[in-house]
Amino acid sequence: MKRYFCTCFDHNYLVYGLTLFESLKKYVPDFQLFVLCLSDKVYEQLTDLAPQITPVSLTELENAYPELLTCKKNRSKAEYIFTLSPVLPLLLFKKYGYIDLLAYLDSDLLFFASPEFLFEQMKDRSLYITRHRFTIDAEEREIKYGKYNVAFQIYKNDSIGIECLNQWREQCFSWCYDRVEDGKFADQKYLDSWPEQWKDAVLIGNQPGINSALWNMGNTGYSARNGQLYLDQYKLIFFHYQGFKILSQYLALWPREDYVCSDHTVRYLAKLYFNSLKETIKKYPVFFSGKFVVPERFYQERLKFTRMEKYISLVPFCRVQFAIRILYFYLRNSQSVFFNF
């Protein structure tokens, strides 16, 4: 059965979006990925790139929902993108009525196994959401940032799915800012009410291996068996590499909060993603020319919300060049984790 996914990114994040796409190709036999292009450049880059990719222009979305233009005037770039979360699925359901189930993906996800069973679990459910599963200070963090993470959801094209998305759209149009305020946080805290409001229509993913991230890895151990990664006894389906940035062919930056997760585990997961990004760059030389391009500091303003562990790995490949890079990026972002490969 054909599966439908959607995501969004601009040309600065093309390498991450294409890496997500390549990982889907490995594990989903028949799928379509709709990409909301946050810049004209990435729309041009994705047009006719692959039959499984359907680019959607930001202009089309804004024409369909002109209220977005008002939101755009009083929000940061990050906040505006958060505001788009419920709008893209609504546009796709309206334009492509044949879509039954639509999964939203953050562009910094990487798949390690098939997500097919998640679609199969939906059955008569209309909404699928995933818990944060915070390792440290879970109750406090859930109160601030929400019980559920918006990097992955599945929506059914039925009355409840559309009603939920329309309600969420109105909420985000009214308030969607990158701060904690009056029980709200960006587009994320609104999801807390869904299980109570729509009850049995909501399926909650709470197991390791689904939307795994540094913040929920503390209580699980990973292993590799027969070419498959596991978290405890669960397959690692996809990992959320929030904030991961490639800086050069040797260096990467990854905001790491003070969660209980060993340096060995962090380094192993970082290298998996780093190598996947390198493969993407090699596969699409017309876009990257074999070079690493540092994206704009999209998440920079978000780092202030968390405490970071400062970690620098000094493995010399060129001491002077490495020292200059470390000093430059450390001064610009003193709460970063650096990896040298």
VOVO-781308 format. One record per residue (C-alpha): residue number from 0; residue in one letter; x, y, z. Coordinates in steps of 0.25 Angstrom, whole numbers, plus 2048, in hexadecimal, padded with zeros to 3 digits. Layout:
BEGIN
NODE  num  residu    u    v    w
NODE  NUM       a    X    Y    Z
...
This chain:
BEGIN
NODE  num  residu    u    v    w
NODE    0       m  800  800  800
NODE    1       k  805  80E  7FD
NODE    2       r  809  817  808
NODE    3       y  808  826  809
NODE    4       f  812  82F  811
NODE    5       c  814  83E  811
NODE    6       t  81F  847  817
NODE    7       c  824  855  815
NODE    8       f  832  85B  813
NODE    9       d  839  866  80B
NODE   10       h  846  865  803
NODE   11       n  84F  867  80F
NODE   12       y  849  85A  814
NODE   13       l  849  852  807
NODE   14       v  854  848  80B
NODE   15       y  84B  844  817
NODE   16       g  83E  843  810
NODE   17       l  845  83B  805
NODE   18       t  84B  832  80F
NODE   19       l  83E  830  815
NODE   20       f  838  82C  807
NODE   21       e  844  822  805
NODE   22       s  841  81B  812
NODE   23       l  832  81A  80E
NODE   24       k  836  814  801
NODE   25       k  83E  809  808
NODE   26       y  832  804  811
NODE   27       v  825  809  80A
NODE   28       p  823  802  7FC
NODE   29       d  818  80B  7F7
NODE   30       f  816  819  7FC
NODE   31       q  814  828  7F9
NODE   32       l  81B  833  800
NODE   33       f  815  840  800
NODE   34       v  81F  84B  803
NODE   35       l  81A  859  807
NODE   36       c  826  862  801
NODE   37       l  829  86D  80A
NODE   38       s  831  874  7FF
NODE   39       d  82F  876  7F0
NODE   40       k  83D  870  7EE
NODE   41       v  83A  862  7F5
NODE   42       y  82D  862  7EC
NODE   43       e  835  863  7E0
NODE   44       q  83F  859  7E5
NODE   45       l  834  84E  7E8
NODE   46       t  82C  850  7DC
NODE   47       d  82E  843  7D3
NODE   48       l  839  83E  7DD
NODE   49       a  832  831  7E0
NODE   50       p  824  82B  7DD
NODE   51       q  822  829  7EC
NODE   52       i  824  837  7EF
NODE   53       t  818  842  7ED
NODE   54       p  81D  850  7F0
NODE   55       v  813  859  7F6
NODE   56       s  816  868  7F5
NODE   57       l  814  871  801
NODE   58       t  80C  87B  7F8
NODE   59       e  802  871  7F5
NODE   60       l  800  86E  804
NODE   61       e  7FF  87D  807
NODE   62       n  7F5  87F  7FC
NODE   63       a  7EC  874  801
NODE   64       y  7ED  87A  810
NODE   65       p  7F0  889  80E
NODE   66       e  7EF  88A  81E
NODE   67       l  7FD  885  81D
NODE   68       l  802  892  818
NODE   69       t  7FE  899  824
NODE   70       c  805  88F  82D
NODE   71       k  811  890  825
NODE   72       k  812  89F  828
NODE   73       n  813  89D  837
NODE   74       r  81B  890  839
NODE   75       s  829  88B  837
NODE   76       k  82D  882  82C
NODE   77       a  82C  876  836
NODE   78       e  81F  87A  83C
NODE   79       y  819  87C  82E
NODE   80       i  81D  86E  82A
NODE   81       f  817  869  837
NODE   82       t  80A  870  833
NODE   83       l  80A  868  826
NODE   84       s  809  85A  82D
NODE   85       p  7FA  858  82C
NODE   86       v  7F9  860  81F
NODE   87       l  801  857  816
NODE   88       p  7F9  84A  818
NODE   89       l  7EC  852  816
NODE   90       l  7F0  857  809
NODE   91       l  7F5  849  804
NODE   92       f  7E8  842  809
NODE   93       k  7E0  84D  801
NODE   94       k  7E9  84C  7F5
NODE   95       y  7EB  83D  7F4
NODE   96       g  7DE  837  7F9
NODE   97       y  7E3  829  7F7
NODE   98       i  7ED  82A  803
NODE   99       d  7E7  822  80E
NODE  100       l  7F3  822  818
NODE  101       l  7FD  82D  818
NODE  102       a  809  82D  821
NODE  103       y  811  83A  824
NODE  104       l  820  839  826
NODE  105       d  82A  843  82B
NODE  106       s  835  844  821
NODE  107       d  840  840  82B
NODE  108       l  83A  832  82D
NODE  109       l  842  826  828
NODE  110       f  83B  818  826
NODE  111       f  842  80B  82A
NODE  112       a  836  802  827
NODE  113       s  828  802  821
NODE  114       p  81D  80A  828
NODE  115       e  812  801  821
NODE  116       f  80D  7FC  82E
NODE  117       l  80A  80A  833
NODE  118       f  801  80C  827
NODE  119       e  7FB  7FE  829
NODE  120       q  7F8  801  838
NODE  121       m  7EF  80D  834
NODE  122       k  7E3  804  830
NODE  123       d  7D7  80C  835
NODE  124       r  7E0  817  83C
NODE  125       s  7E1  825  836
NODE  126       l  7ED  82B  83C
NODE  127       y  7FB  825  840
NODE  128       i  804  82D  849
NODE  129       t  811  82A  851
NODE  130       r  815  82C  85F
NODE  131       h  822  834  862
NODE  132       r  826  829  86D
NODE  133       f  82F  833  873
NODE  134       t  83A  82C  87C
NODE  135       i  83D  837  885
NODE  136       d  833  840  88C
NODE  137       a  828  83A  884
NODE  138       e  81C  841  88B
NODE  139       e  822  84E  88B
NODE  140       r  826  84E  87C
NODE  141       e  819  849  878
NODE  142       i  812  854  87F
NODE  143       k  81B  85E  878
NODE  144       y  81C  858  86A
NODE  145       g  811  84E  869
NODE  146       k  80F  83F  86B
NODE  147       y  810  83C  85C
NODE  148       n  81B  840  851
NODE  149       v  816  845  844
NODE  150       a  821  83F  83C
NODE  151       f  818  834  838
NODE  152       q  809  832  837
NODE  153       i  7FF  82A  82E
NODE  154       y  7F2  831  82A
NODE  155       k  7E6  829  824
NODE  156       n  7DE  830  819
NODE  157       d  7D1  82F  821
NODE  158       s  7C8  838  829
NODE  159       i  7D0  838  836
NODE  160       g  7DD  839  82F
NODE  161       i  7D8  846  827
NODE  162       e  7D1  84B  833
NODE  163       c  7DE  84A  83C
NODE  164       l  7E7  850  831
NODE  165       n  7DD  85C  82F
NODE  166       q  7DD  85E  83E
NODE  167       w  7EC  85D  83F
NODE  168       r  7ED  867  833
NODE  169       e  7E4  871  83A
NODE  170       q  7EC  870  847
NODE  171       c  7FA  872  840
NODE  172       f  7F4  87E  838
NODE  173       s  7F0  884  845
NODE  174       w  7FD  881  84D
NODE  175       c  80A  879  849
NODE  176       y  817  87F  84F
NODE  177       d  824  878  853
NODE  178       r  822  87A  862
NODE  179       v  81A  875  86E
NODE  180       e  80E  87D  871
NODE  181       d  801  87B  878
NODE  182       g  802  86C  876
NODE  183       k  806  86D  867
NODE  184       f  812  86A  860
NODE  185       a  814  86C  851
NODE  186       d  80B  863  849
NODE  187       q  80E  857  853
NODE  188       k  806  859  860
NODE  189       y  7F9  859  858
NODE  190       l  7FA  84A  856
NODE  191       d  7F9  847  865
NODE  192       s  7EA  849  864
NODE  193       w  7E8  83F  858
NODE  194       p  7E7  832  860
NODE  195       e  7DC  838  869
NODE  196       q  7D5  83F  85E
NODE  197       w  7D5  834  854
NODE  198       k  7D7  828  85D
NODE  199       d  7D7  81B  856
NODE  200       a  7DA  821  849
NODE  201       v  7E8  825  84D
NODE  202       l  7F3  81A  84D
NODE  203       i  7FF  81E  856
NODE  204       g  80D  819  852
NODE  205       n  815  817  85F
NODE  206       q  81F  80C  85C
NODE  207       p  82E  80D  85A
NODE  208       g  832  80D  84B
NODE  209       i  827  817  847
NODE  210       n  82B  825  847
NODE  211       s  838  822  84F
NODE  212       a  840  82E  853
NODE  213       l  84B  832  85D
NODE  214       w  841  836  867
NODE  215       n  83A  828  868
NODE  216       m  846  81F  866
NODE  217       g  84B  81F  875
NODE  218       n  843  813  879
NODE  219       t  846  80A  86D
NODE  220       g  852  803  867
NODE  221       y  855  801  858
NODE  222       s  85A  7F5  851
NODE  223       a  85C  7F0  843
NODE  224       r  857  7E3  83F
NODE  225       n  857  7DE  830
NODE  226       g  859  7EB  82B
NODE  227       q  84D  7F1  833
NODE  228       l  84F  7FB  83E
NODE  229       y  847  7F8  84B
NODE  230       l  843  800  857
NODE  231       d  841  7F6  862
NODE  232       q  838  7EC  85B
NODE  233       y  832  7F6  851
NODE  234       k  837  7F9  843
NODE  235       l  83C  807  841
NODE  236       i  832  80C  837
NODE  237       f  836  81A  836
NODE  238       f  83F  824  83D
NODE  239       h  83D  833  83F
NODE  240       y  84A  83A  83D
NODE  241       q  845  848  842
NODE  242       g  84F  853  840
NODE  243       f  85A  84A  83A
NODE  244       k  862  852  830
NODE  245       i  86E  84F  827
NODE  246       l  879  859  827
NODE  247       s  883  853  81E
NODE  248       q  887  845  819
NODE  249       y  88D  842  827
NODE  250       l  885  84A  831
NODE  251       a  876  84A  836
NODE  252       l  86F  851  840
NODE  253       w  863  84B  848
NODE  254       p  85C  853  854
NODE  255       r  85C  849  85F
NODE  256       e  854  84B  86C
NODE  257       d  858  845  879
NODE  258       y  851  838  877
NODE  259       v  856  82B  87C
NODE  260       c  85C  826  86F
NODE  261       s  86B  821  86E
NODE  262       d  875  828  866
NODE  263       h  877  81B  85E
NODE  264       t  868  81A  85A
NODE  265       v  868  828  856
NODE  266       r  874  827  84E
NODE  267       y  86F  81A  847
NODE  268       l  862  820  843
NODE  269       a  869  82D  83F
NODE  270       k  872  825  836
NODE  271       l  866  81E  82F
NODE  272       y  85F  82B  82C
NODE  273       f  86C  831  827
NODE  274       n  86F  826  81E
NODE  275       s  861  826  818
NODE  276       l  862  835  815
NODE  277       k  870  833  80F
NODE  278       e  869  828  806
NODE  279       t  85E  832  802
NODE  280       i  869  83D  7FE
NODE  281       k  870  833  7F5
NODE  282       k  863  82E  7EF
NODE  283       y  85E  83C  7EB
NODE  284       p  86B  843  7E6
NODE  285       v  863  84D  7DE
NODE  286       f  85E  853  7EB
NODE  287       f  86A  852  7F4
NODE  288       s  876  850  7EB
NODE  289       g  87B  847  7F5
NODE  290       k  87C  852  7FF
NODE  291       f  876  854  80D
NODE  292       v  86E  860  80E
NODE  293       v  86B  866  81C
NODE  294       p  85C  869  81D
NODE  295       e  857  876  823
NODE  296       r  856  875  832
NODE  297       f  847  871  832
NODE  298       y  847  86B  840
NODE  299       q  851  876  846
NODE  300       e  846  87D  84E
NODE  301       r  840  870  853
NODE  302       l  84D  86C  85A
NODE  303       k  84A  876  865
NODE  304       f  83F  86D  86A
NODE  305       t  848  862  86F
NODE  306       r  855  860  876
NODE  307       m  860  859  86D
NODE  308       e  86B  851  871
NODE  309       k  878  856  86B
NODE  310       y  880  84B  864
NODE  311       i  88B  84C  85A
NODE  312       s  892  841  854
NODE  313       l  8A0  844  850
NODE  314       v  8A5  83A  846
NODE  315       p  8AF  842  83D
NODE  316       f  8AE  841  82E
NODE  317       c  8B3  84F  82C
NODE  318       r  8B6  856  839
NODE  319       v  8B6  864  835
NODE  320       q  8A9  863  82C
NODE  321       f  8A2  85B  837
NODE  322       a  8A6  865  842
NODE  323       i  8A1  871  839
NODE  324       r  894  86A  837
NODE  325       i  892  866  845
NODE  326       l  895  874  84A
NODE  327       y  88B  87A  840
NODE  328       f  87F  871  842
NODE  329       y  882  871  851
NODE  330       l  881  880  852
NODE  331       r  875  880  84A
NODE  332       n  86E  876  852
NODE  333       s  874  872  85F
NODE  334       q  86A  868  862
NODE  335       s  86D  85E  857
NODE  336       v  872  850  856
NODE  337       f  87D  84E  84C
NODE  338       f  881  841  845
NODE  339       n  88D  83F  83D
NODE  340       f  88D  833  833
